[in-house]
Amino acid sequence: MPRASTGNRRSFVVRFYSLLEGVGIALDSIRSNRVRAALTILGVAVGVFVVVVISASIHGINESVAKDFESAGPTTFFLSRFPINFEACDGTDDTCKWRHNRKLTYADAKALEAVPSLRAAGARLDMSREVKYKDRVLSSTQVIGFTTNWTIIDAAGDIYPGRSFTEAEASNGEHVVVINDEMATRLFGDSDPIDKEVMITGAPFQVIGVYHYQASFLTGGNRPRAIVPFETAVRVLHASYAQVGVALVPREDVTRDQAEDDVIAVMRARHGLRPGADNDFAIITQDKLLETYNKVFGMFFLVMIVLSAIGLLVGGVGVVAIMMISVTERTREIGVRKALGATRATILWQFLVEAVTLTAIGAVVGLLGGGIVSLVIRNATPIKASIPPLAIAAALGASAITGVIFGMLPAMRAARLDPIDALRYE
């Protein structure tokens, strides 16, 4: 047993020394063939860079989407004029019947508030308007017309200082507005915005509250936003009913399916639909939103795989080229090593180590570049990009596999050289 242990230890030392020798020879080859080595490293680095950046972005977006769904509540669903899946539409009325769906109205939301299975039904209108305070102008700013129960539906933040608008202010179309903290900072700086007057497309609005919320990818990030009463949005800001959406929150003791059935029954009755006729509205659940989201970002993931594969292929071709040149330049050295007792496996191992070293350097460069870009994305955009450990492992593993696969041909060529012919090579 002690002899076997000593033999294993010696074998490990030999292998480790061979590994270090292969890495050293690879680094010498890089220094002597800098252009060829740089192109090889660049190809691998691009592939790894793409994997890291897109993985970090998708990871950050996934976390943001999960938080949005969590803040909205797992049972919240939406009533929309149009569905979110248009794949079956070919431009004809037979497949695009949703194009003739009736517009949703404020009255629809008010009627749904009376549904016993619902805790809240809130109508929303999104628009882009200019907001101005003295000489400070915010062009193309998001302005949302919402019913008074918007704080129940959009429970992702708090209002302080100030308050939301009342039912009386909403029904009378009062010129009041709740702004988010980003708009408050840009328009008022460090001063208190409450009771100050801003101009929205030329109409005066009194600021009654500041809304603080967690910016995310789906909400468009931390950008200026203003919330006004729904009726004010229609009467004063001339918002179009074509953009109305209704958010619906079931009661805690009611299942979402039951609440959906009640909403469908009320809307079919309001639209006078006969039995058997298709709905002229769409019920959108968070499951459907998540399914659509996964389809969209599934395409991004596919693009990531294709681009990274192209980069690794380019790097792999470079590995073959530079290792073939290395075998040719070191033919006599290989002959000497074989004459001194080096086996085919030893020569094969040495050249594979060199190939993997090249691709590993490319992987490290790609990881560093991807990490820097991911950090920039995290700080400059609403996407909280972060590199998942699995992406790092996949990048390093892919680079190692690339080195082994594309380094195998030149390594086998070197291992098969006849020692006598190799010694005679000039």
N, C-alpha and C positions, 0 to 999 in steps of 0.2 A: 504493500500500500504506500509506504513512503516513497518508493521508487516511482510508482505511477504518478503520485502527486508532484514529484520533482519534474517528471517528464512533461506533465500538463503545464507546469509553471514555465518551463523552458519554451514549450510550444507557444504559450501566450506571449512571452517576451519576444520571441522571434516574430510573431505576427504583428505585435505592437511596433517593433522596430521597423518591420517592412512597411507598415502603414505610415509611420513618420517619414520614412525614406521616400515613399510614393508621393506624399504631400509636398515634401521638399523639392523633389524633382519636378512636380507640377508647377510649383511656384517659380522655379528656375526657368521652366518652359514659358511661363507667362511673361517673365521679365525679358526673355530673349525674343519672344514673338508677341510683342505687345498689341499690335494691331489685330492680328488674328484672334488672340485671346480676348481682347476687348469686345470684338464682334460676337464671339461665343457667349461671353458673360452678359452682354447686352441683351441678346435674345432670350436667355433664361430669366434675366432680371425683369424684362418687360412682361413675360408670362406671370411671374410671381407677383409683380407690382399690380397687375390687373386683378388677380385673385384677391390680394390683400385689400385693395381699395374698395372693390365692389362688395366683398364680404363684410368689411367694416361698415360700409354705408347701409347695406341691407340689414345688418345686425342692429344698427342704430334705429333704422326706420321701424323694424319689427318691435323694438322696445317702445317706441313712441306710439305706434298703433295700438299696442296692448294697453298702454296707459289711457289712451283716448277711449277705447272700448270700456275700460274699467270705470272711468269717470262718468261715462254716459249711462252706465248701468247695464248689466248683462241682459235684461229683458226689454230694454228700450228698442222700439222699432219706428219706422218712418213711413208716412204716406206721401207718395210722390205722383206727379202727373205722368212721368215716364219711367219705364224700367231702367235698370242699370246694365242690362245685358242686351246689346243690339246685334249679336252675332248672326241671328237668323234673318235679319233684315237685308233684302236685296234691292230695296228701292221701290217696291210695288206695294199697293195698299193691302194685298193679301198677307204679306209677311211683315208689314210695318204698320199694322193697325193702330199702334200706340201713337202714331203721329196725329191722329184725330181725337185723342183723349181730351176731355173737357178740362179747363183750367180749374185748379183748386182755389178756394176763396177763404177769406177770413171767416165767413159764415160757416164753412165746413168745419173749421177748427172749433168754433163756438158750439156747433151741434155735437161734435165728438166729446166736448167737455162734459156733456150730460150722460155719456155712456157709463153705467155703473161700474164696469170692470176696469175703467181707466182712472188713474190718479191725476194725470195731467195730459192735456193736448195743446201744444203750442205751435202757432203758425210763425213762419220765418220768411223774410225776404232779404236777399243779398243784393247789394248794388255797389257801384264804385262812384264816389263823389269827391269833390274838392272840399277840404276843411281848412279854414283860415282863422287865425287869431292875430289881430293887428298886422304886422308885416311878415308873420310866419305863415307859410302856405304848405299844406300837404296835399299834393295832387293825387288823383286816382286812389283815394283811401277807401278801405272797406267800411261800408256803413250797413248795419243790419237792422231791419225792422222786425221787432219781436213782440209777441204778446206778453202780458205782465207776468206770466208764470215761467218766464225764461230762466229764472234762477233755479227753478226746480229741475228743469230739463238739462240745462248746462251748468252742472254743479261742480265744475272743475276749478272754481276760483271763488274769491270773496270780494265784496264791495266795501272799500274803506279808503278814504273818508266818504261820507255821503250815503246815498240810498238809491234804490231803483225807482222807476216811475210807478205811480198808482194806477188803479183801474180807471179812476175819473180822468186822470191826465191822458191815459191811453185812448179812452172813448171820445174825448174832446179833441184829440189830435194836438195836444199841447207841444210847444217847441222846447222839449227837454231832451237831454242826451246824457248817457253814461259812457264815459270814455275809458279805454284801458290805460295801464300805466305807461306804455310806450308812447301813446299820443300825448298823455299829460306831460311827459318829460320833454318831448319835442316842441310842444306848443308853449308850455308854461315854465319849463326849467325847474327850479327849486321852489317856485311860488305855489301857493294853494290854488288849485283850479276850481274849487267849489264856488258856485254862483257866478262864475265868469261867463262871458258870452262869446261863443264861437260862431262863425259863419259857415254853413254847409250849403254849397251851391248858391250862395247869396242870401240864404234865409238865416235869421238869428236863432241860436239855440242856447239855452241855459244849461251849463254843466251842473248836474245834481249828484254825480257819483263817479268814483274811479274804481274800475274793475281790475282786479289782480288775478291772473290765471297762469297756468303752466303752459308755456308755448310748446308746440309740438309740430311734427312734420305735416300731419293732416290739417291742422288749423292754420298752416301757412307760416308758422314761426312767430317770432316776437315782432310783429309789425303793428303800426297804428290801426286802431279799430274803434268804431263808435257804434253804440246801440241806442236806437230810438224806438218809440212806440210804433206798433204796426200801422195804425191808422195815420199817424204822422208821416210815415214813409210813403204811403200812397197819396195822401192829400197834398203834402208840402214838397216832398222830394220826387213825386211822380214815378214811384217804383211800379214795375209791371207785375200784374198778377200772374203772368206766365211763369214767373220764377218762384212761386209760393211752394213751400214744403211744410209738412206738418210732422212734428216729433211727438211720439205717443209713449207714455209711461204707464204700464199696467199697475194695478194695485198689488200690494205685497201678497195678498191671499188669493191672487188670480194668476193662472198660468198665461204665458204669452200667447199660446195658441188660442185660448178662449178669448183673450182680448182682441186678437187678430180677427177672429170670426165675427165678433161684435162690431168691429170697425168696418169690415167688409159689408155686413148687413146694412148698417146705417148709410154708408156711401152708395150702395146699390139702390137703396130706397130714395136717397136724395137725387140721384141721377136718373131715376125712373127706368132702370134696366129690367128687362123681362127675364123670367127664369130661363136659364140656358145661354143667355147672352154673356159674352166675355166682359170682364171688368174693364172699365175705361179709366183705370187708375192702377197704381202699383203699390204693393206692400213690400217694403225693403227691410229685411231683418239684418242684424249684425252678422249672422251666418252668411248671408248672401254678400254682404260687403266684404267679409273676410275671404270668401271664395273668389270674388272679383279681384281683390287685392293680391291674392296668391297667384292668380293667372297672370296679372300684369308683371309682378316681380319674378314670376317663373321665367318670363321671357328675358328679363335682365340677367337672371342666373344662367340661362342658356347662352346668352351673348358672352358672359364672363367665361364660361367654359371654352367657347370657341376661340375667343381672343387669347386666352391663356394657353390653349393648345397650340395655336399658331406660334406664339412666342417661344414655347418650349420646343416646337418642331424646328424653328429657326436655330435655336440654341443647340439642339441635338445635331443638326447638320454641321454646325460649326465645330462641335465636339469631334465628329467623324473626321472633318477636314484637318483640324489641328493635330489630332492624335495620329492620323495617317502620316502627316509630315514628320511628327515626332518619331514614329517608328522608323521611317526612312533615314532620318538624320542619326538615329542611334542604333543602326543595324550592327555596326562593329561592337558597340557596347553590349548589345544583346548576345552576340556571339561569344564575347569574353565571359559574360555571366554564365552562359550555358556550359562553356568549357570548364568553368570552375565548379560546376555541379548544380547550377540553378535549374529547377524543373520547369515544365510547361506551366504548371499551376502557379509557381512563383512569379513567372513573367506575366501571366494573365492577371494575377492579383495586382501586380505593380501598376500596370497600365489602366486597369479599372479604377484603382485608387486615384490615379491622375485625372481620369475623366470625371469622376464624382467630385473631386476637389474643384475642378473648373465650374461645374454646375452648382456646387454648394456656394462658391463665391458669388455667382450670379444670383442665387436665392437670397443670400444675405443682403446684397445690394438692393434687390427688389423689395425685401422686407423693410429695410431702412427707408427707402423711398416711399413705400406704401404707408409706413407708420407716420412719416412727416405729413403726407397729403391727408391722411385720415385725421390727424390733429388739426390741420387747417380747416377741414370740413366741419369738424366738431365745434370749433370756435367761431367760424364765419357763417354757418348756416344753421337752420333749425334741426338738422340731422345730427343726433348725438352719436356720431360714428365711433365705434370701438372694435378693435380686432379680436375676434373670438379665438381662443387657443387652438380650436380645431382647424382654423384657417392657416395658422402658423405651421401646425403639424402637417397639413395637407401640402402646403407650399414646399416645405423642406423634403417631404417624402416624394413629391412629384419631381423635384430637381434631382434627387438621388436616383430615382428610377430612370429618369432621362439620361443621367450619366452612365448608368449600368447598361441600358439598352443600346444607346448610340456609341458607347465606348467598347462594347463587346466585339464588334468587327475588327477595329484596329488592334485590340488586345489579343484576339485570336490569331491575327496575322503575325503579331510579334511572337506569340508563343509557339507558332508552327515553323518559325525560321530554322533552317538547318544551321547548326553552329559552325560548320566548316565554310559554307557559302557566306555566312554572316561575317566571319573573320576575314574573308577575302574581299568583302565589299569595300569599294572606295567611294 
